[in-house]
Amino acid sequence: MSDIKKPAQWKKDFFIIWSGQSISLITSAILQMAIIFYLTEKTGSALILSLASMAGFLPYALLGPAIGVLVDRYDRKMVMISADLLIAAAGAVLAVVDIYMELPVWLVLVVLCLRSLGNAFHSPAINAVTPLLVPEDRLTRCAGYSQSMQSVSYIVSPALAAFLYSVWELNAIIAIDVAGAVLASLTVMLVRIPKLPANRQNSRPGIIREMKEGFLALRENKGLFALLLVGTLYMLVYIPLNALYPLMSTEYFNGTPIHISVTEIAYAAGMLAGGLLLGIMGAFKKKILLITASIVLMGLSLIISGLLPPTGFIAFAVCCAFMGLSVPFYSAVQTALFQQKIKAEYLGRVFSLTGSIMSLAMPISLGLSGFFADQIGVSRWFLISGILILCIAFLCPAIPAIRKLDPGETIDYG
């Protein structure tokens, strides 16, 4: 970790930023759902919805490594503020156009790309800023709180979006998101964020070389690099299942849209519980043990889901809750581990690189998963995915470099 001094009022600073980002996260999720409703109502086209989904991750996937260089090169506070204002400006354009004319689909897709671009700057920047504010032994706790707020967003945003879309015009919903982005930028302005030493910020050997430096900073830590590869395998198997939950609920369990909602709420509630538990319990020393246990819990939940009879929907909903519970103990703990092990001046590039890898893996895994699920049935694919994930879990303790990332046996609950 960097020797940058942590502010004495780190809790106040963290929660000021966290509160603004939380509100912005919820308003953005509401708008995202409202746009899906709008495109579905306007076009009824699966192709358009697919393009909208691609607009949400392609900028990050393609530009992430270069964006990471800029995050590390410039003042991260200004990067976060600029990213929030870009998201706000893109939404404002959409709202103004909506006042005078029916929104063209191409403009909606462009705005989604711009919002994704803003997030591609914002996400690695805030992950890189957090260890400059938060003491190292509290990073896992703070990551748990952040994961909890994301879970709250998953729970409340779809319902709020459906309600607001039924009573308001789209431009009013856009205005809420613009206000949320502006509020997020204001909270960042209120906090003093330590800057990297000037010689680090002003050294600019070139974007390609700086991208390579970020990769080497990750590659030099053999344990983290191996953990990233294991995590990529995990995401390749798991991410596509998100698109198959509705099919599992309706086709295999003969359910209705209400059943789909029940599983989504159960999953999000499990995530919320996991994030709060991680935040309350404190900074675990045995992070690889936690990550391994998280992946095992996900694998077992999927295996049980795949073995359930068509009358076992309630048990499936319980499994969904356990799947959600496992998520913070993987994603939040891994984020904290990277923040602890990578030098501060490389964090923007490292987080952008890892985000790009995951984003690029999504379309490949979605295609393969959809094909196999159609061929053998969605329940069997849940079973097979669970078995694969269980095998992936045991790679963590089996690879010496990953195992060495854990220190002694002590676990700090303070």
VEXLUM-219308 format. One line per field, with one value per residue (C-alpha): residue number from 1; residue in one letter; y negated, z, x negated. Coordinates in Angstrom, 1 decimal, padded with zeros to 4 digits, always signed. Layout:
N
i	NUM  ...;
aa	A  ...;
v	Y  ...;
w	Z  ...;
u	X  ...;
END
This chain:
414
i	1  2  3  4  5  6  7  8  9  10  11  12  13  14  15  16  17  18  19  20  21  22  23  24  25  26  27  28  29  30  31  32  33  34  35  36  37  38  39  40  41  42  43  44  45  46  47  48  49  50  51  52  53  54  55  56  57  58  59  60  61  62  63  64  65  66  67  68  69  70  71  72  73  74  75  76  77  78  79  80  81  82  83  84  85  86  87  88  89  90  91  92  93  94  95  96  97  98  99  100  101  102  103  104  105  106  107  108  109  110  111  112  113  114  115  116  117  118  119  120  121  122  123  124  125  126  127  128  129  130  131  132  133  134  135  136  137  138  139  140  141  142  143  144  145  146  147  148  149  150  151  152  153  154  155  156  157  158  159  160  161  162  163  164  165  166  167  168  169  170  171  172  173  174  175  176  177  178  179  180  181  182  183  184  185  186  187  188  189  190  191  192  193  194  195  196  197  198  199  200  201  202  203  204  205  206  207  208  209  210  211  212  213  214  215  216  217  218  219  220  221  222  223  224  225  226  227  228  229  230  231  232  233  234  235  236  237  238  239  240  241  242  243  244  245  246  247  248  249  250  251  252  253  254  255  256  257  258  259  260  261  262  263  264  265  266  267  268  269  270  271  272  273  274  275  276  277  278  279  280  281  282  283  284  285  286  287  288  289  290  291  292  293  294  295  296  297  298  299  300  301  302  303  304  305  306  307  308  309  310  311  312  313  314  315  316  317  318  319  320  321  322  323  324  325  326  327  328  329  330  331  332  333  334  335  336  337  338  339  340  341  342  343  344  345  346  347  348  349  350  351  352  353  354  355  356  357  358  359  360  361  362  363  364  365  366  367  368  369  370  371  372  373  374  375  376  377  378  379  380  381  382  383  384  385  386  387  388  389  390  391  392  393  394  395  396  397  398  399  400  401  402  403  404  405  406  407  408  409  410  411  412  413  414;
aa	M  S  D  I  K  K  P  A  Q  W  K  K  D  F  F  I  I  W  S  G  Q  S  I  S  L  I  T  S  A  I  L  Q  M  A  I  I  F  Y  L  T  E  K  T  G  S  A  L  I  L  S  L  A  S  M  A  G  F  L  P  Y  A  L  L  G  P  A  I  G  V  L  V  D  R  Y  D  R  K  M  V  M  I  S  A  D  L  L  I  A  A  A  G  A  V  L  A  V  V  D  I  Y  M  E  L  P  V  W  L  V  L  V  V  L  C  L  R  S  L  G  N  A  F  H  S  P  A  I  N  A  V  T  P  L  L  V  P  E  D  R  L  T  R  C  A  G  Y  S  Q  S  M  Q  S  V  S  Y  I  V  S  P  A  L  A  A  F  L  Y  S  V  W  E  L  N  A  I  I  A  I  D  V  A  G  A  V  L  A  S  L  T  V  M  L  V  R  I  P  K  L  P  A  N  R  Q  N  S  R  P  G  I  I  R  E  M  K  E  G  F  L  A  L  R  E  N  K  G  L  F  A  L  L  L  V  G  T  L  Y  M  L  V  Y  I  P  L  N  A  L  Y  P  L  M  S  T  E  Y  F  N  G  T  P  I  H  I  S  V  T  E  I  A  Y  A  A  G  M  L  A  G  G  L  L  L  G  I  M  G  A  F  K  K  K  I  L  L  I  T  A  S  I  V  L  M  G  L  S  L  I  I  S  G  L  L  P  P  T  G  F  I  A  F  A  V  C  C  A  F  M  G  L  S  V  P  F  Y  S  A  V  Q  T  A  L  F  Q  Q  K  I  K  A  E  Y  L  G  R  V  F  S  L  T  G  S  I  M  S  L  A  M  P  I  S  L  G  L  S  G  F  F  A  D  Q  I  G  V  S  R  W  F  L  I  S  G  I  L  I  L  C  I  A  F  L  C  P  A  I  P  A  I  R  K  L  D  P  G  E  T  I  D  Y  G;
v	+000.0  -003.6  -005.6  -008.4  -009.6  -008.7  -011.6  -011.6  -012.0  -009.1  -007.9  -011.3  -011.6  -008.1  -008.3  -011.8  -010.3  -007.0  -008.8  -010.8  -007.8  -005.7  -008.2  -008.5  -004.7  -004.3  -007.2  -005.7  -002.3  -003.8  -005.5  -002.4  -000.4  -003.2  -003.3  +000.5  -000.1  -002.9  -000.9  +002.2  +000.1  -001.9  +000.9  +004.3  +005.4  +007.9  +006.6  +003.0  +004.3  +006.2  +003.1  +001.2  +003.9  +003.7  -000.1  +000.4  +002.4  +002.0  -001.4  +000.1  +003.3  +001.6  -001.5  -000.4  +000.0  -003.4  -005.0  -003.5  -005.4  -008.7  -007.8  -007.3  -010.2  -013.0  -014.1  -011.3  -013.7  -015.7  -012.5  -011.4  -014.8  -015.0  -011.5  -012.3  -015.6  -013.7  -011.3  -014.2  -016.1  -013.1  -012.6  -016.3  -016.2  -013.3  -015.2  -018.3  -016.4  -014.5  -017.8  -018.8  -015.4  -011.7  -010.3  -008.6  -005.2  -006.1  -009.0  -006.8  -004.3  -007.2  -008.5  -005.0  -004.8  -008.2  -007.1  -003.9  -005.9  -008.1  -005.0  -003.5  -006.6  -006.7  -003.1  -002.6  -006.1  -005.6  -002.2  -003.9  -006.7  -004.6  -003.4  -007.0  -007.8  -004.5  -002.8  +000.5  +002.6  +001.1  +001.6  +004.8  +003.3  +000.3  +002.5  +004.4  +001.2  +000.3  +003.7  +003.3  +000.1  +001.8  +004.5  +001.9  +000.4  +003.9  +004.2  +000.8  -000.5  +001.9  +001.2  -002.6  -002.7  -000.8  -003.1  -006.4  -005.3  -004.7  -008.2  -010.4  -011.3  -009.9  -013.3  -013.7  -010.4  -011.6  -014.8  -012.7  -010.9  -014.2  -015.5  -012.4  -012.7  -016.4  -015.5  -012.8  -015.3  -017.8  -015.3  -014.5  -018.3  -018.5  -015.9  -016.5  -013.6  -013.1  -013.5  -011.2  -012.8  -015.1  -013.1  -010.2  -012.2  -014.2  -011.3  -010.5  -008.1  -007.4  -005.7  -002.4  -002.2  -003.3  -000.6  +001.9  +000.6  +001.2  +004.8  +005.4  +004.1  +006.7  +009.4  +009.0  +010.0  +013.6  +014.3  +011.5  +012.3  +015.9  +014.8  +012.6  +015.6  +017.7  +014.9  +014.6  +018.4  +017.9  +015.0  +016.8  +019.6  +017.5  +014.2  +015.8  +017.4  +014.0  +014.1  +017.6  +017.0  +015.8  +019.0  +021.1  +019.5  +019.6  +022.6  +025.1  +024.1  +023.1  +019.7  +016.2  +012.8  +012.7  +015.7  +014.0  +011.0  +013.2  +014.7  +011.3  +009.9  +013.0  +012.7  +008.9  +009.4  +012.0  +009.6  +006.9  +009.3  +010.4  +006.8  +005.7  +008.8  +008.0  +004.4  +005.1  +008.0  +006.0  +006.7  +010.4  +011.4  +014.7  +013.2  +016.1  +018.4  +016.0  +015.9  +019.6  +020.1  +017.6  +019.5  +022.8  +021.4  +020.2  +023.6  +025.6  +023.3  +023.8  +027.6  +027.8  +025.5  +027.8  +030.9  +029.5  +030.9  +028.6  +028.2  +026.9  +023.2  +022.1  +024.0  +022.3  +018.9  +019.8  +020.9  +017.5  +015.8  +017.9  +017.0  +013.4  +013.8  +015.2  +012.3  +009.7  +012.2  +012.6  +009.2  +006.9  +008.9  +009.2  +005.4  +004.8  +007.3  +005.4  +002.1  +003.5  +005.2  +002.8  -000.5  -003.5  -005.0  -001.8  -001.2  -003.1  -001.0  +002.3  +001.8  +000.6  +003.7  +006.1  +004.4  +004.7  +008.4  +009.1  +006.9  +008.7  +012.1  +011.3  +011.6  +014.8  +016.5  +015.3  +016.9  +020.2  +020.4  +019.7  +022.4  +025.1  +024.2  +024.6  +027.9  +029.6  +027.6  +024.7  +026.8  +029.1  +026.1  +024.7  +028.1  +028.2  +024.6  +025.3  +028.3  +026.2  +023.4  +025.8  +027.0  +023.4  +022.7  +025.3  +023.7  +020.9  +023.0  +025.3  +022.6  +021.7  +018.1  +017.4  +019.2  +017.0  +013.9  +014.9  +014.0  +015.7  +017.2  +014.1  +012.5  +008.9  +008.1  +004.6;
w	+000.0  -000.4  +002.4  +001.9  +005.2  +006.1  +007.2  +010.9  +010.0  +007.6  +008.8  +008.2  +004.8  +003.7  +004.6  +003.0  -000.3  +000.3  +001.0  -002.3  -004.3  -002.8  -003.8  -007.3  -007.6  -006.8  -009.2  -012.0  -011.5  -011.6  -014.9  -016.3  -015.7  -017.0  -020.2  -020.6  -020.1  -022.7  -025.3  -024.7  -025.1  -028.1  -030.1  -028.7  -030.3  -028.6  -030.9  -029.5  -026.0  -026.7  -028.2  -025.1  -022.9  -025.0  -024.8  -021.0  -020.9  -024.2  -023.4  -020.2  -021.9  -024.8  -023.2  -019.6  -019.7  -021.3  -018.9  -016.0  -017.1  -017.0  -013.6  -012.3  -014.2  -013.0  -009.7  -008.9  -007.1  -010.3  -012.3  -010.1  -010.2  -014.0  -014.5  -012.4  -014.3  -017.6  -016.5  -015.5  -018.7  -020.9  -019.0  -019.2  -023.0  -023.1  -020.9  -023.0  -026.2  -024.7  -024.0  -027.7  -029.6  -029.2  -028.3  -031.2  -030.3  -031.6  -029.2  -026.3  -027.2  -027.5  -024.1  -022.6  -024.1  -022.6  -019.2  -019.4  -020.3  -017.2  -015.1  -016.7  -015.2  -012.0  -010.8  -010.9  -009.5  -006.4  -005.8  -006.1  -003.8  -001.0  +000.3  +000.4  +002.9  +004.8  +007.0  +005.6  +008.3  +007.6  +003.8  +003.9  +006.3  +004.0  +000.9  +002.7  +003.3  -000.4  -001.4  +000.9  -000.8  -004.2  -002.8  -001.6  -005.1  -006.6  -004.3  -004.5  -008.0  -010.1  -008.1  -008.0  -011.7  -012.5  -010.3  -011.5  -015.2  -014.8  -013.3  -014.7  -018.1  -018.8  -018.7  -015.0  -014.2  -016.0  -014.0  -010.8  -012.1  -013.1  -009.6  -008.1  -010.2  -009.3  -005.6  -005.9  -007.4  -004.6  -001.9  -003.5  -003.6  +000.2  +001.0  +001.1  -000.8  -000.5  -003.8  -005.1  -004.9  -007.8  -009.3  -009.7  -011.2  -013.7  -015.0  -018.3  -020.4  -022.7  -022.5  -023.9  -021.5  -018.6  -019.4  -019.4  -016.1  -014.6  -016.0  -014.6  -011.2  -011.1  -012.8  -010.3  -007.5  -008.5  -006.0  -007.1  -010.8  -010.2  -008.2  -011.1  -013.5  -011.1  -010.7  -014.5  -014.7  -011.9  -013.7  -017.1  -015.5  -013.1  -014.9  -017.7  -015.0  -014.2  -017.5  -016.9  -013.5  -015.2  -017.3  -014.3  -012.5  -015.3  -017.5  -015.0  -011.9  -014.1  -012.4  -013.3  -013.3  -009.6  -009.1  -011.0  -008.7  -005.6  -006.7  -007.6  -004.2  -002.4  -004.1  -003.4  +000.2  +000.6  -000.9  +001.5  +004.5  +003.3  +002.8  +006.2  +007.9  +006.3  +007.3  +010.9  +011.6  +010.5  +008.8  +008.2  +007.9  +006.1  +002.9  +000.7  +003.1  +002.8  -001.0  -001.2  +001.2  -000.9  -004.1  -002.4  -001.1  -004.6  -006.1  -003.6  -004.0  -007.7  -007.4  -005.1  -007.4  -010.3  -008.4  -007.2  -008.6  -010.5  -007.3  -005.4  -006.1  -002.4  -001.9  -005.1  -003.6  -000.5  -002.6  -004.4  -001.0  -000.2  -003.6  -002.9  +000.6  -001.0  -003.3  -000.9  +000.5  -002.9  -004.7  -001.7  -000.1  -003.4  -003.9  -000.4  -001.1  -004.3  -002.5  +000.2  -002.0  -005.0  -004.7  -004.8  -007.9  -009.9  -008.5  -011.3  -014.0  -012.1  -011.4  -015.0  -016.3  -014.1  -015.1  -018.8  -018.5  -016.8  -019.3  -022.3  -020.7  -020.5  -024.2  -024.7  -021.6  -022.3  -025.7  -024.6  -021.6  -023.6  -026.1  -023.6  -021.5  -024.7  -025.5  -022.1  -020.1  -017.8  -014.5  -015.7  -016.7  -013.1  -011.8  -014.2  -013.5  -009.7  -010.2  -012.3  -009.7  -006.9  -008.8  -009.4  -005.6  -004.8  -007.1  -004.5  -001.8  -004.3  -005.9  -003.5  -004.7  -003.9  -000.6  +000.4  +000.2  +003.6  +006.6  +010.0  +011.7  +013.4  +012.4  +013.6  +014.5  +015.7;
u	+000.0  -001.0  -002.4  +000.2  +001.5  +005.1  +007.3  +008.2  +011.9  +011.9  +015.4  +017.0  +015.3  +016.1  +019.8  +020.2  +019.1  +020.9  +024.2  +024.0  +022.9  +025.7  +028.4  +026.9  +026.8  +030.5  +031.5  +029.4  +030.9  +034.4  +033.6  +032.0  +035.1  +037.3  +035.3  +035.8  +039.6  +039.5  +037.6  +039.8  +043.0  +041.7  +040.0  +040.9  +037.6  +035.3  +032.5  +032.9  +032.9  +029.7  +028.1  +029.1  +027.5  +024.3  +024.3  +024.1  +020.9  +019.0  +017.4  +016.0  +014.9  +013.1  +011.8  +011.2  +007.4  +006.9  +009.4  +007.4  +004.3  +006.2  +007.7  +004.1  +002.7  +005.0  +006.6  +009.0  +011.3  +011.8  +012.1  +015.1  +016.7  +016.3  +017.7  +020.8  +021.3  +020.9  +023.7  +025.8  +025.3  +026.1  +029.3  +030.2  +029.8  +032.3  +034.7  +034.6  +035.1  +038.0  +039.8  +039.9  +040.2  +040.5  +037.1  +035.3  +033.9  +030.5  +030.3  +031.2  +028.5  +025.9  +026.9  +026.6  +023.1  +022.1  +023.5  +021.5  +018.4  +018.9  +019.3  +016.1  +014.2  +016.1  +016.0  +012.2  +011.7  +013.8  +012.2  +008.8  +009.8  +011.2  +007.8  +006.6  +009.4  +010.0  +007.5  +006.3  +007.9  +011.3  +011.4  +013.3  +015.9  +016.4  +016.6  +019.4  +021.4  +021.0  +022.2  +025.2  +026.3  +026.0  +028.3  +030.8  +030.7  +031.5  +034.5  +036.2  +035.2  +037.4  +040.5  +039.9  +039.1  +042.3  +044.4  +042.8  +043.0  +046.7  +047.4  +044.7  +043.2  +039.7  +038.1  +039.2  +037.5  +034.4  +034.5  +034.3  +031.2  +029.6  +030.2  +028.7  +025.5  +025.2  +025.6  +022.9  +020.5  +021.2  +020.5  +017.1  +016.4  +017.0  +014.3  +010.6  +009.1  +005.3  +003.5  +000.7  -002.8  -003.3  -006.2  -003.8  -001.0  -003.1  -005.2  -003.6  -005.6  -002.6  +000.7  -000.5  -003.4  -001.3  +001.3  -001.6  -002.8  +000.7  +000.7  -002.8  -001.8  +000.9  -001.2  -004.0  -001.7  -001.4  +001.4  +003.6  +003.0  +004.0  +007.0  +008.1  +007.9  +009.9  +012.4  +012.7  +013.5  +016.0  +017.7  +017.7  +019.8  +022.0  +022.8  +025.0  +027.2  +028.6  +030.4  +031.7  +033.4  +036.7  +036.7  +036.0  +039.0  +041.5  +040.6  +039.2  +041.3  +044.3  +044.4  +045.6  +043.9  +044.7  +042.5  +039.7  +040.0  +039.9  +036.5  +035.1  +036.1  +034.8  +031.4  +031.2  +032.2  +029.5  +027.0  +028.1  +027.7  +024.3  +023.1  +024.3  +022.8  +019.5  +019.7  +020.7  +018.3  +015.2  +011.9  +011.3  +007.7  +008.4  +009.7  +009.0  +010.8  +013.9  +013.7  +013.4  +016.4  +018.4  +017.8  +018.6  +021.9  +022.8  +021.9  +023.9  +026.9  +026.9  +026.5  +029.5  +031.5  +030.7  +031.8  +035.2  +038.4  +040.8  +042.8  +039.8  +040.1  +040.0  +036.8  +035.4  +036.3  +034.3  +031.4  +031.5  +031.2  +028.1  +026.7  +027.2  +025.7  +022.5  +021.9  +020.4  +018.0  +016.6  +016.8  +016.4  +013.6  +011.7  +012.0  +010.5  +007.7  +006.7  +006.9  +004.5  +002.0  +001.6  -000.2  +002.1  +000.7  +001.6  +005.1  +007.0  +005.3  +005.7  +009.4  +010.1  +008.3  +010.2  +013.5  +012.6  +011.8  +015.1  +017.1  +015.4  +016.2  +020.0  +021.1  +019.0  +020.4  +023.9  +023.8  +022.4  +024.7  +027.8  +026.8  +026.2  +029.3  +031.5  +029.9  +030.1  +032.7  +032.3  +032.4  +029.7  +027.6  +028.0  +026.8  +023.8  +022.9  +023.0  +020.6  +018.2  +018.3  +017.6  +014.5  +013.4  +013.8  +011.1  +008.6  +008.2  +006.6  +005.0  +002.9  +000.0  -000.3  +003.3  +003.1  +000.1  +002.3  +003.8  +001.7  +002.0  +005.0  +006.2  +009.5  +010.1  +013.7  +012.8;
END
